[in-house]
Amino acid sequence: MIAVVAVLVVTRQQHGASSDPGCQAYASTALPAYNKAIGVLNTQAAQATVSGELSTAVTDLTSATRQAHSGSAKSALGTMLTQLKAVQTYVAGGSVPASAVKALNSASSAADTVCS
């Protein structure tokens, strides 16, 4: 079981999609993978389950970041990827601190804004 300190990570909903290829990849594959990973993290599923879902989300978000053309999309998706990888590292250690949750929520919100 993974301990998430006091704050839940927020899942995201994409309302519109930017024409940027990275944002399109974010909306079609990375965001659903991210939401699934966050769902299992928030339910404090088995570490192996959470780790597997996070790996998929990291792979999909890495791909979306590489496909991004605009600087703002590359930056927002790259920052979200960095924060997601940090959470992945904390999960491997067994506990995700509130500061990591807050940083990931902020980064994912920024990616949503840029890619909407």
Helices and strands as residue ranges (DSSP letters): E 3-4, H 21-25, I 26-30, H 31-42, H 47-67, H 71-93, E 95-96, H 98-114
